[in-house]
Each structure stands twice: as C-alpha cells, then as structure tokens.
Amino acid sequence: MRLCVQEAVPIYNGRIDKTLFVNSMSASGRRLPEGAQSLMLEQQPSFG
C-alpha cells in the first residue's frame, strides 16, 4: 500500500488495480521481479 501511495497508484475500496500498478511501476522506471508482471496480469478465474 505504501508503494502505491508513493507512486500515485489508485486504490479503490481497499483494492489495488493490478494493471495500473504494473503500468505505474514501468513508467517510473521501477522493475518488478522476473515473472511478476505476467503473474499479476493473468486473468482470474470467474466464479459463477
């Protein structure tokens, strides 16, 4: 959460938007650990 606040990543209802987080990190020149970006952006299974 602290990193999201520092990088101005929106937090909605206590949840972090993964796409905005990844894009913000890339835009600021920060590197995510290897494989983290693809893992974070994978489609979540739908329930229902």
LINMOSUL-V485395 format. One record per helix or strand of 3 or more residues. SS is the DSSP state (helix for helix, strand for strand). FROM is the first residue (numbers start at 1). LEN is the number of residues. If there is no record, write none. Layout:
ss/from/len
SS/FROM/LEN
SS/FROM/LEN
This chain:
ss/from/len
helix/2/5
helix/18/10
helix/36/6
